[in-house]
Amino acid sequence: MTTDPTIRTRTRTLVRARTEARTEAGTQAGARARRRDRRVYLRSHPFLFALLAATRGRPVRRLGGGTLLVHGTAAYREALTRLPLDRTAPGTTGGAARAARVEGVLFDEEGSGHRTARRELAELLGAAGTRELRAAWHPLLLRRLAPLSLGSSVDLVPLTRELAGSVVYALLGPGSPDGASPLALAEAAAEAAAASVRSHLPGPPRPGAEAAAVRAAERLRGLLGPGADARAAMLAVAAVNTTVAALPRAVAWCADAELWDQAADPALRPALTDELLRVTAASPLLPRVAAADGSVGGCPVRAGDQLLLVARHAAGAHLRDPDGRRPDELGVARLVFGAGPHACPGARLAREQLAGVLAALAPHRPVVTRARVDRRAALPGWRSLVVRAAA
């Protein structure tokens, strides 16, 4: 049986038109997602965004005498895996921890103590530990998302904070205070992170920042309870703070870019999770200090130089939109969590939680109805992100 050439031509034309329409719709949805996520930077960290955007044309750029901005993928990885770094210098996370009088955490330890602490934390947040922690946050997630089935809206920011707090208390185990509120703990952790991390981000000096960091750390210690392992608890809080910043932004991007089909597919969801974390880059900038002379990306580095490692550019967050069907190389996508001995111990937990959130939300195909940027947070994020199920 022979098909009329005219019919074949019309069929090809129709298929091509539909494909082009879907491509155009996807492009518009991706642009919408990127515009919304850019608001997080423009309204909460405008100086940081301007600095990073203006200097990203070169893999490594020296600012003044003692500061290097590292944007390139290879240079970023080289700085974290080959250059000795001072974990306690002013302008680093460890330095901020010491300034806030939170000694004894992983950030400000050195030598064998640092390695031992990382091994202990790796066990807590490894594959088996992460599976155990799921029992603490997943039932809570399902309860908090139940209103979507009834046509009501849900604010994902307090929900995510409560999930984060529940994980911290699960890590503390029997040492958790009776009647402790996971939400209150997460809010205290957010305040402590904002007070300490903001003190070493680029920008004008913030009067009273050190005193505010000390007060926030004291409040956090009070909520952790007297029997808590401060090192494990603070590390868990640090990892969760990143998750609190990442999850609502990732969900907003998924909703705006209309990626719920991928989120609903168990085969695509892991890749989509990595892709969303790559483009949102919850910790876009990692401040470090060189402990010895060396080089990064061919640029000489002197001991004491401050390195501003731009994780979002190293991972190509500004170049490619997320797509679980065509993901970036895994080794590049996960650079947002650091690399080598300086990789974030909470990375597995962040991926597990985002995958769980996407799986729970996918049947509702939610849309964002209201979003407010958190202008005080240490990391770029939403203060409120309200979603409702699509009609």
FENBELBEL-V65146 format. One record per backbone hydrogen bond with DSSP energy under -0.5 kcal/mol. NH is the residue of the N-H (numbers start at 1). CO is the residue of the C=O. E is the energy in kcal/mol with one decimal. If there is no record, write none. Layout:
# FENBELBEL-V65146
nh=NH co=CO e=E
nh=NH co=CO e=E
This chain:
# FENBELBEL-V65146
nh=7 co=4 e=-0.6
nh=8 co=4 e=-2.2
nh=9 co=5 e=-2.5
nh=10 co=6 e=-2.5
nh=11 co=7 e=-2.5
nh=12 co=8 e=-2.5
nh=13 co=9 e=-2.4
nh=14 co=10 e=-2.4
nh=15 co=11 e=-2.7
nh=16 co=12 e=-2.6
nh=17 co=13 e=-2.4
nh=18 co=14 e=-2.4
nh=19 co=15 e=-2.5
nh=20 co=16 e=-2.6
nh=21 co=17 e=-2.2
nh=22 co=18 e=-2.4
nh=23 co=19 e=-2.4
nh=24 co=20 e=-2.6
nh=25 co=21 e=-2.5
nh=26 co=22 e=-2.6
nh=27 co=23 e=-2.4
nh=28 co=24 e=-2.4
nh=29 co=25 e=-2.5
nh=30 co=26 e=-2.5
nh=31 co=27 e=-2.2
nh=32 co=28 e=-2.1
nh=33 co=29 e=-2.2
nh=34 co=30 e=-2.4
nh=35 co=31 e=-2.4
nh=36 co=32 e=-2.1
nh=37 co=33 e=-2.2
nh=38 co=34 e=-2.1
nh=39 co=35 e=-1.2
nh=39 co=36 e=-0.6
nh=40 co=36 e=-0.6
nh=40 co=37 e=-0.9
nh=41 co=37 e=-0.7
nh=41 co=38 e=-0.5
nh=42 co=38 e=-2.4
nh=43 co=39 e=-2.2
nh=44 co=40 e=-1.2
nh=45 co=41 e=-2.0
nh=49 co=45 e=-2.5
nh=50 co=46 e=-2.5
nh=51 co=47 e=-2.5
nh=52 co=48 e=-2.5
nh=53 co=49 e=-2.6
nh=54 co=50 e=-2.1
nh=55 co=51 e=-1.1
nh=56 co=52 e=-0.8
nh=58 co=55 e=-1.1
nh=61 co=69 e=-2.4
nh=63 co=67 e=-3.4
nh=64 co=62 e=-0.6
nh=67 co=63 e=-0.9
nh=68 co=306 e=-2.9
nh=69 co=61 e=-3.4
nh=70 co=68 e=-0.6
nh=70 co=308 e=-2.5
nh=71 co=59 e=-3.3
nh=71 co=69 e=-0.6
nh=72 co=59 e=-1.7
nh=76 co=72 e=-2.5
nh=77 co=73 e=-2.2
nh=78 co=74 e=-2.4
nh=79 co=75 e=-2.3
nh=80 co=76 e=-1.5
nh=81 co=77 e=-1.5
nh=82 co=78 e=-2.5
nh=83 co=78 e=-0.9
nh=84 co=82 e=-0.5
nh=86 co=289 e=-3.0
nh=87 co=85 e=-0.7
nh=92 co=89 e=-1.4
nh=93 co=287 e=-0.6
nh=95 co=89 e=-0.6
nh=96 co=92 e=-2.2
nh=97 co=93 e=-2.2
nh=98 co=94 e=-2.1
nh=99 co=95 e=-2.3
nh=100 co=96 e=-1.8
nh=101 co=98 e=-1.7
nh=102 co=97 e=-3.1
nh=105 co=102 e=-0.7
nh=108 co=105 e=-1.2
nh=109 co=106 e=-1.2
nh=113 co=110 e=-1.1
nh=114 co=110 e=-1.0
nh=115 co=111 e=-1.9
nh=116 co=112 e=-2.8
nh=117 co=113 e=-2.2
nh=118 co=114 e=-2.1
nh=119 co=115 e=-2.1
nh=120 co=116 e=-2.3
nh=121 co=117 e=-2.4
nh=122 co=118 e=-2.5
nh=123 co=119 e=-1.6
nh=124 co=120 e=-1.8
nh=125 co=121 e=-2.6
nh=126 co=123 e=-0.7
nh=130 co=126 e=-2.9
nh=131 co=127 e=-1.8
nh=132 co=128 e=-1.9
nh=133 co=129 e=-2.2
nh=134 co=130 e=-1.3
nh=135 co=131 e=-0.6
nh=135 co=132 e=-1.1
nh=136 co=133 e=-1.9
nh=137 co=133 e=-1.2
nh=138 co=134 e=-2.8
nh=141 co=137 e=-2.2
nh=142 co=138 e=-2.2
nh=143 co=139 e=-2.0
nh=144 co=140 e=-2.4
nh=145 co=141 e=-1.7
nh=146 co=142 e=-0.7
nh=146 co=143 e=-0.8
nh=148 co=145 e=-1.8
nh=149 co=146 e=-1.5
nh=150 co=146 e=-0.5
nh=150 co=147 e=-1.0
nh=151 co=148 e=-1.4
nh=152 co=147 e=-2.3
nh=154 co=387 e=-2.5
nh=156 co=154 e=-0.7
nh=156 co=385 e=-3.0
nh=159 co=155 e=-1.1
nh=160 co=156 e=-2.4
nh=161 co=157 e=-2.3
nh=162 co=158 e=-2.4
nh=163 co=159 e=-2.2
nh=164 co=160 e=-2.5
nh=165 co=161 e=-2.7
nh=166 co=162 e=-2.2
nh=167 co=163 e=-1.7
nh=168 co=164 e=-2.0
nh=169 co=165 e=-2.3
nh=170 co=166 e=-1.8
nh=171 co=167 e=-2.1
nh=172 co=168 e=-1.8
nh=173 co=169 e=-1.4
nh=175 co=172 e=-1.5
nh=176 co=173 e=-2.1
nh=180 co=177 e=-1.4
nh=182 co=180 e=-0.6
nh=185 co=181 e=-2.2
nh=186 co=182 e=-2.4
nh=187 co=183 e=-2.4
nh=188 co=184 e=-2.2
nh=189 co=185 e=-2.5
nh=190 co=186 e=-2.3
nh=191 co=187 e=-2.1
nh=192 co=188 e=-2.5
nh=193 co=189 e=-2.5
nh=194 co=190 e=-2.5
nh=195 co=191 e=-2.4
nh=196 co=192 e=-1.9
nh=197 co=193 e=-2.9
nh=198 co=193 e=-0.5
nh=198 co=194 e=-1.4
nh=199 co=196 e=-0.6
nh=200 co=197 e=-1.9
nh=201 co=198 e=-0.9
nh=207 co=205 e=-0.7
nh=209 co=206 e=-1.7
nh=212 co=208 e=-2.2
nh=213 co=209 e=-2.1
nh=214 co=210 e=-1.9
nh=215 co=211 e=-2.2
nh=216 co=212 e=-2.3
nh=217 co=213 e=-2.2
nh=218 co=214 e=-2.1
nh=219 co=215 e=-2.1
nh=220 co=216 e=-2.1
nh=221 co=217 e=-2.4
nh=222 co=218 e=-1.9
nh=223 co=219 e=-1.6
nh=224 co=220 e=-1.6
nh=225 co=221 e=-1.1
nh=228 co=225 e=-1.3
nh=230 co=228 e=-1.0
nh=233 co=229 e=-2.9
nh=234 co=230 e=-2.7
nh=235 co=231 e=-2.0
nh=236 co=232 e=-2.3
nh=237 co=233 e=-2.5
nh=238 co=234 e=-2.4
nh=239 co=235 e=-2.4
nh=240 co=236 e=-2.7
nh=241 co=237 e=-2.5
nh=242 co=238 e=-1.3
nh=243 co=239 e=-1.5
nh=244 co=240 e=-3.1
nh=245 co=241 e=-1.8
nh=246 co=242 e=-2.2
nh=247 co=243 e=-2.9
nh=248 co=244 e=-0.6
nh=249 co=245 e=-0.6
nh=250 co=246 e=-2.6
nh=251 co=247 e=-2.5
nh=252 co=248 e=-2.5
nh=253 co=249 e=-2.2
nh=254 co=250 e=-2.4
nh=255 co=251 e=-2.6
nh=256 co=252 e=-2.7
nh=257 co=253 e=-2.7
nh=258 co=255 e=-0.8
nh=259 co=254 e=-2.5
nh=262 co=259 e=-0.6
nh=263 co=259 e=-2.0
nh=264 co=260 e=-2.0
nh=265 co=261 e=-0.6
nh=265 co=262 e=-0.8
nh=266 co=264 e=-0.7
nh=268 co=265 e=-0.8
nh=269 co=265 e=-2.4
nh=270 co=266 e=-0.6
nh=272 co=268 e=-2.5
nh=273 co=269 e=-2.7
nh=274 co=270 e=-2.0
nh=275 co=271 e=-2.3
nh=276 co=272 e=-2.8
nh=277 co=273 e=-2.2
nh=278 co=274 e=-1.9
nh=279 co=275 e=-2.2
nh=280 co=276 e=-2.0
nh=281 co=277 e=-1.9
nh=284 co=282 e=-0.8
nh=286 co=309 e=-3.0
nh=287 co=285 e=-0.6
nh=288 co=307 e=-2.9
nh=290 co=305 e=-2.6
nh=291 co=84 e=-2.8
nh=292 co=84 e=-0.7
nh=294 co=301 e=-2.6
nh=296 co=299 e=-2.3
nh=299 co=296 e=-2.1
nh=301 co=294 e=-3.1
nh=304 co=290 e=-2.7
nh=305 co=302 e=-2.4
nh=306 co=66 e=-3.2
nh=307 co=288 e=-3.3
nh=308 co=68 e=-3.2
nh=308 co=306 e=-0.5
nh=309 co=286 e=-2.4
nh=309 co=307 e=-0.8
nh=310 co=70 e=-2.9
nh=310 co=308 e=-0.7
nh=311 co=284 e=-1.0
nh=311 co=309 e=-1.3
nh=312 co=284 e=-1.1
nh=314 co=310 e=-2.1
nh=315 co=311 e=-2.0
nh=316 co=313 e=-1.3
nh=317 co=312 e=-3.0
nh=319 co=316 e=-1.5
nh=320 co=316 e=-1.8
nh=332 co=329 e=-1.1
nh=333 co=329 e=-2.7
nh=334 co=330 e=-2.1
nh=335 co=332 e=-1.8
nh=336 co=333 e=-0.9
nh=337 co=334 e=-1.7
nh=338 co=335 e=-2.2
nh=342 co=339 e=-2.0
nh=343 co=340 e=-1.6
nh=344 co=337 e=-3.7
nh=347 co=344 e=-1.6
nh=350 co=346 e=-2.4
nh=351 co=347 e=-2.3
nh=352 co=348 e=-2.6
nh=353 co=349 e=-2.7
nh=354 co=350 e=-2.3
nh=355 co=351 e=-2.5
nh=356 co=352 e=-2.0
nh=357 co=353 e=-2.5
nh=358 co=354 e=-2.8
nh=359 co=355 e=-2.3
nh=360 co=356 e=-2.0
nh=361 co=357 e=-2.1
nh=362 co=358 e=-2.4
nh=363 co=359 e=-0.6
nh=364 co=361 e=-1.8
nh=365 co=361 e=-1.0
nh=365 co=362 e=-0.8
nh=367 co=388 e=-2.5
nh=369 co=386 e=-2.6
nh=370 co=386 e=-1.4
nh=372 co=384 e=-2.7
nh=374 co=381 e=-2.3
nh=375 co=373 e=-0.9
nh=383 co=372 e=-3.2
nh=384 co=372 e=-1.8
nh=386 co=370 e=-2.9
nh=387 co=154 e=-2.6
nh=388 co=367 e=-1.9
nh=390 co=364 e=-1.8
